[in-house]
């Protein structure tokens, strides 16, 4: 947000992170994000901006099937903390392992660099990210159950957008006997892409599991990845195993590309 305010721009990945955090963690309407981006982005386009925020806010024609985890997304795209050090210079001296999570940094290290959480640098506005996301899912499930009639396809579980038939039928070249036409209301009921976890929670509102979790975790452990890379380059046994694994993967990919078989998707939530 510092970059956006200072130069009026940030890349697409960061825009997704901001939208996910605002909507799925802070539970703030997509409309607020749309208005802020429209006011601050030098490349703001009202049509694209509104469409993307609607999709991110679960109310567009092409809902995002992912949620960006604010910490793990940062570890993925900024593993060494260069971006944070540029735009939040107050944290520039922190070690890499704490640059994205200063609340985990030992107090002695924070004091060494003149950082006092809650005084010289803000405290977290969300302490439990997992619970915040779960509350977002509960909120969506509550709304979808409350307004299921006429707004959710009873066969596929997809959200439905009702549009006056007089607007679309001439464009579609369809007759009044169109399958999507609701004769009672005179509207076309258009099914839209809907996140699988929403469909699952709709039928299992008290479920504690989430087999369709949309959160992109990214790199959970950067040190582990670096240790594996080092071992593959320097340890004979590890490098031999890695080479054999890669060779097997290449043969597997080759067989897959040459196969004419079709994998049948039995996922009941895959139909649109």
C-alpha positions as CSV (number, residue, x, y, z in Angstrom):
1,X,0.0,0.0,0.0
2,X,3.0,2.3,0.5
3,X,4.0,1.7,-3.1
4,X,0.5,2.3,-4.4
5,X,0.2,5.6,-2.4
6,X,3.7,6.9,-3.4
7,X,3.8,6.0,-7.1
8,X,0.2,5.1,-8.0
9,X,1.0,1.5,-9.2
10,X,1.8,-2.0,-8.1
11,X,2.0,-5.3,-10.1
12,X,-0.9,-7.7,-10.6
13,X,0.3,-10.2,-8.0
14,X,0.3,-7.5,-5.3
15,X,-3.2,-6.4,-6.4
16,X,-4.5,-9.9,-5.8
17,X,-2.8,-10.1,-2.4
18,X,-4.4,-6.8,-1.4
19,X,-7.9,-7.9,-2.6
20,X,-7.7,-11.2,-0.8
21,X,-6.6,-9.6,2.4
22,X,-9.3,-6.9,2.3
23,X,-12.1,-9.3,1.5
24,X,-11.3,-12.7,2.9
25,X,-9.4,-11.7,6.0
26,X,-10.6,-8.2,7.0
27,X,-14.2,-8.9,5.8
28,X,-14.5,-5.5,4.1
29,X,-16.7,-5.1,1.0
30,X,-15.0,-5.2,-2.4
31,X,-16.6,-1.8,-3.1
32,X,-14.1,-0.1,-0.7
33,X,-11.2,-1.7,-2.5
34,X,-12.6,-0.7,-5.9
35,X,-13.0,2.9,-4.8
36,X,-9.5,3.1,-3.4
37,X,-7.8,1.6,-6.4
38,X,-9.8,3.8,-8.7
39,X,-8.6,6.8,-6.8
40,X,-4.9,5.9,-6.5
41,X,-3.9,3.8,-9.5
42,X,-2.5,5.8,-12.4
43,X,-3.6,3.0,-14.8
44,X,-7.1,2.8,-13.3
45,X,-9.8,1.6,-15.7
46,X,-13.3,1.7,-14.3
47,X,-14.5,-1.3,-16.2
48,X,-11.5,-3.6,-15.5
49,X,-11.2,-2.3,-11.9
50,X,-14.9,-3.0,-11.1
51,X,-14.9,-6.4,-12.8
52,X,-11.8,-7.6,-11.0
53,X,-13.0,-6.4,-7.6
54,X,-16.4,-8.0,-8.1
55,X,-14.8,-11.3,-9.0
56,X,-12.5,-11.1,-5.9
57,X,-15.6,-10.2,-3.8
58,X,-17.5,-13.3,-4.8
59,X,-20.1,-11.3,-6.7
60,X,-18.8,-11.3,-10.3
61,X,-19.3,-13.5,-13.3
62,X,-15.9,-15.1,-12.9
63,X,-15.2,-15.6,-9.2
64,X,-11.6,-16.2,-8.2
65,X,-10.9,-19.8,-7.3
66,X,-8.0,-18.8,-5.0
67,X,-7.2,-16.7,-1.9
68,X,-3.7,-15.2,-1.4
69,X,-2.4,-15.9,2.1
70,X,-0.8,-12.6,3.1
71,X,2.3,-14.0,4.7
72,X,3.0,-17.0,2.5
73,X,2.3,-15.0,-0.7
74,X,5.0,-12.6,0.6
75,X,7.5,-15.4,1.2
76,X,6.8,-16.7,-2.3
77,X,7.2,-13.5,-4.3
78,X,9.7,-11.7,-2.1
79,X,11.8,-14.4,-0.4
80,X,14.7,-12.2,0.6
81,X,12.5,-9.2,1.7
82,X,13.8,-6.8,-0.9
83,X,10.3,-5.4,-1.7
84,X,9.6,-4.8,2.0
85,X,12.9,-3.2,2.6
86,X,12.3,-0.7,-0.2
87,X,8.8,0.3,0.7
88,X,8.9,-0.1,4.5
89,X,12.4,1.1,5.4
90,X,11.6,0.9,9.1
91,X,12.0,-2.9,8.8
92,X,15.0,-2.9,6.4
93,X,17.5,-4.1,9.0
94,X,15.5,-7.2,10.2
95,X,16.9,-10.6,9.3
96,X,15.2,-12.3,6.3
97,X,13.3,-14.8,8.5
98,X,11.5,-12.0,10.3
99,X,11.1,-9.4,7.5
100,X,7.6,-10.6,6.6
101,X,6.6,-11.4,10.2
102,X,8.2,-8.9,12.6
103,X,5.8,-10.0,15.4
104,X,7.8,-13.3,15.5
105,X,11.1,-11.4,15.9
106,X,12.7,-11.7,19.3
107,X,12.4,-8.5,21.4
108,X,16.2,-8.2,21.7
109,X,16.5,-8.0,17.9
110,X,13.7,-5.5,17.6
111,X,15.3,-3.3,20.2
112,X,18.6,-3.5,18.4
113,X,17.1,-1.9,15.3
114,X,14.9,0.6,17.2
115,X,11.6,-1.2,16.5
116,X,8.8,-1.2,19.1
117,X,5.7,-3.0,17.9
118,X,2.6,-0.8,18.5
119,X,4.8,2.3,18.8
120,X,7.3,2.7,16.0
121,X,5.7,0.0,13.9
122,X,2.0,-1.0,14.0
123,X,0.8,-4.2,15.7
124,X,-1.0,-6.7,13.5
125,X,-4.6,-5.9,12.7
126,X,-5.3,-9.7,12.6
127,X,-3.7,-12.1,15.0
128,X,-5.4,-15.3,13.8
129,X,-5.4,-15.4,10.0
130,X,-6.9,-18.9,9.9
131,X,-9.8,-18.0,12.0
132,X,-10.4,-14.7,10.1
133,X,-10.6,-16.8,6.9
134,X,-12.9,-19.3,8.4
135,X,-15.2,-16.5,9.5
136,X,-15.3,-15.3,5.9
137,X,-16.4,-18.8,4.8
138,X,-19.1,-18.9,7.4
139,X,-20.4,-15.5,6.3
140,X,-20.5,-16.6,2.7
141,X,-22.3,-19.8,3.6
142,X,-24.9,-17.9,5.7
143,X,-25.7,-15.6,2.8
144,X,-25.8,-18.3,0.2
145,X,-28.2,-20.4,2.4
146,X,-30.4,-17.4,3.1
147,X,-30.8,-16.4,-0.6
148,X,-30.5,-19.9,-2.1
149,X,-33.9,-19.7,-3.8
150,X,-33.5,-18.1,-7.2
151,X,-29.8,-17.4,-6.8
152,X,-28.2,-20.8,-6.6
153,X,-28.6,-23.6,-9.2
154,X,-30.0,-26.6,-7.3
155,X,-28.3,-29.1,-9.5
156,X,-24.7,-27.7,-9.8
157,X,-24.6,-25.4,-6.7
158,X,-23.4,-22.6,-8.9
159,X,-24.4,-19.0,-8.1
160,X,-27.0,-17.6,-10.5
161,X,-27.2,-14.1,-11.9
162,X,-30.8,-13.2,-12.9
163,X,-30.9,-10.8,-16.0
164,X,-34.0,-9.5,-17.6
165,X,-34.8,-11.6,-20.7
166,X,-35.5,-8.6,-22.9
167,X,-31.9,-7.6,-22.5
168,X,-30.2,-10.9,-23.4
169,X,-32.6,-12.8,-25.6
170,X,-32.2,-10.5,-28.7
171,X,-28.4,-10.8,-28.3
172,X,-28.4,-14.5,-27.8
173,X,-30.9,-15.1,-30.7
174,X,-32.8,-17.4,-28.4
175,X,-36.5,-18.0,-28.2
176,X,-38.8,-17.7,-25.2
177,X,-38.4,-21.4,-24.7
178,X,-34.8,-21.0,-23.7
179,X,-33.6,-23.4,-20.9
180,X,-32.3,-20.5,-18.7
181,X,-35.6,-18.6,-18.9
182,X,-37.6,-18.3,-15.7
183,X,-41.1,-17.8,-17.0
184,X,-42.5,-16.6,-13.6
185,X,-40.0,-13.7,-13.3
186,X,-39.3,-13.2,-17.0
187,X,-35.6,-13.3,-16.3
188,X,-32.7,-15.4,-17.6
189,X,-31.0,-17.3,-14.8
190,X,-27.3,-17.3,-15.8
191,X,-25.0,-19.7,-13.8
192,X,-21.6,-18.3,-13.1
193,X,-18.2,-19.9,-12.0
194,X,-18.5,-20.5,-8.3
195,X,-15.7,-21.5,-5.9
196,X,-15.8,-25.2,-5.0
197,X,-15.4,-24.6,-1.2
198,X,-18.5,-22.4,-1.3
199,X,-20.5,-25.3,-2.8
200,X,-19.0,-27.8,-0.2
201,X,-19.8,-25.6,2.8
202,X,-23.3,-25.0,1.4
203,X,-24.1,-28.7,1.8
204,X,-22.0,-29.1,4.9
205,X,-22.3,-25.8,6.9
206,X,-21.0,-27.3,10.1
207,X,-18.0,-29.1,8.5
208,X,-14.6,-28.5,10.1
209,X,-12.7,-29.8,7.1
210,X,-12.3,-28.0,3.8
211,X,-11.1,-30.4,1.0
212,X,-11.4,-27.5,-1.5
213,X,-9.4,-25.0,0.5
214,X,-8.7,-22.1,-1.9
215,X,-5.8,-20.5,0.0
216,X,-2.5,-20.5,-1.9
217,X,0.1,-21.3,0.7
218,X,3.2,-20.7,-1.3
219,X,6.5,-21.4,0.4
220,X,5.8,-22.4,3.9
221,X,9.4,-23.1,4.7
222,X,12.1,-21.2,2.7
223,X,14.9,-22.7,4.8
224,X,13.8,-26.2,3.9
225,X,13.8,-25.4,0.2
226,X,17.3,-23.8,0.5
227,X,18.6,-26.9,2.4
228,X,17.3,-29.2,-0.3
229,X,18.9,-27.2,-3.1
230,X,22.2,-27.1,-1.2
231,X,22.1,-30.9,-0.7
232,X,21.2,-31.6,-4.3
233,X,24.3,-29.6,-5.4
234,X,26.8,-30.7,-2.8
235,X,25.8,-34.1,-1.4
236,X,26.5,-37.2,-3.6
237,X,23.6,-39.3,-2.3
238,X,21.1,-36.5,-2.4
239,X,22.2,-35.4,-5.9
240,X,22.0,-39.0,-7.2
241,X,18.5,-39.5,-5.8
242,X,17.4,-36.1,-7.3
243,X,18.8,-37.0,-10.7
244,X,17.0,-40.3,-10.7
245,X,13.7,-38.6,-9.6
246,X,14.0,-36.0,-12.4
247,X,14.7,-38.7,-15.0
248,X,11.7,-40.8,-13.9
249,X,9.5,-37.6,-14.0
250,X,10.7,-36.9,-17.6
251,X,9.8,-40.5,-18.7
252,X,6.4,-40.1,-16.9
253,X,5.6,-36.9,-18.6
254,X,6.6,-38.4,-22.0
255,X,4.2,-41.3,-21.4
256,X,1.5,-39.0,-20.4
257,X,1.8,-36.8,-23.5
258,X,1.8,-39.9,-25.8
259,X,-1.3,-41.4,-24.1
260,X,-4.7,-41.2,-25.8
261,X,-6.6,-42.0,-22.6
262,X,-8.8,-39.4,-21.1
263,X,-8.9,-39.0,-17.3
264,X,-12.5,-38.8,-16.2
265,X,-13.2,-36.1,-13.6
266,X,-15.6,-37.5,-11.0
267,X,-15.6,-34.3,-9.0
268,X,-19.3,-33.4,-8.5
269,X,-18.4,-29.7,-8.2
270,X,-16.6,-29.4,-11.5
271,X,-19.7,-28.8,-13.7
272,X,-20.5,-25.2,-14.5
